[in-house]
């Protein structure tokens, strides 16, 4: 079976998911082609001969998140059994749906969130939200979804919305994490480190992040803040007068080292699907304080594997971070429960098995 993926630029969360799925499908005897934009870091990727990585020339980014690259001609030229598209809101996804008109491959669309927005997101980006919901979802979004032979969603909470918006049924197959690479670490940390991993953009809650850091630093003077990632709002953190270490891009293979030295992970986003950073953190035994958006609640079980807060509520988020920093037993208990939760529901062994069944049924039909 030959499968083509369109994945966001590695190594973002969705890109890691697409890449890892592809790599493991190769291990199961499939030939896999991955098409991605040129916005990313590819020098760290090692793969076998049956894994074909195609980095497409990219002409720009729409709204700092949507790469403009031409995958249409590539899909028309090749003969694939399955084309697995990640997210319905990208230009390359639209091109894959269009290619389905002319080619007889099985087109599987997997939603990666983006269907709903918190009030904070609507306030930050009123025009973008309006344009997406009133125009895009009723035209290109509808076309891209309706053309799919099978629809999946990484977020369980999005399934009824997909049905309501587009009139199609979707199946929940979440993001996953390599539990071997992101191994459990029950170490006693001498220092207190709060880590954020993600893009430094307004919709990821950078302003909230800074407010939380300020309140935590006021309560615990010897705390350290690590920020992994980059973006248009990086200067706000650089100029914050806080003990923040901006680590920029960290190769994915090095991320377990970051989590193993982290006391608490934080996710202040206004919009998420199934946040990979939460999966990775809990897999390493590090509890998460995050916002209750998307399917975060499926990973961060409030009061058991971490804490959930409302988007934009920096005061509550800071208080929960402080509680975990000061209570070693609570933090360790949540870390152990988090690891167990990930192993049972979000390991690649579990997710790849489910995805393989989807592919086999699609090909049979």
Secondary structure, 3 states (H helix, E strand, C coil): CEEEEECCCCCCHHHHHHHHHHHHHHHCCCEEEEEEECCCCCCCCCCCCCEEEEEECEEEEECCCEEEECCHHHHHHCCCCEEEEECCCCHHHHHHHHHCCCCCCEEEEEECCCCCCCHHHHHHCHHHHHHHHHCHHHCHHHHHHHCCCEEEECCHHHHHHHHHHHCCCCEECCCCECCCCCCCCCCCCCCEEEEEECCCCHHHCHHHHHHHHHHHHHHCCCEEEEEEECCCCHHHHHCCCCCEEEEECCCHHHHHHHHHCCCEEEECCCCCCCCHHHHHHHHCCCCEEEECCCCHHHHCCECCCEEEECCCCHHHHHHHHHHHHHCHHHHHHHHHHHHHHHHHHCEHHHHHHHHHHHHHHHHHC
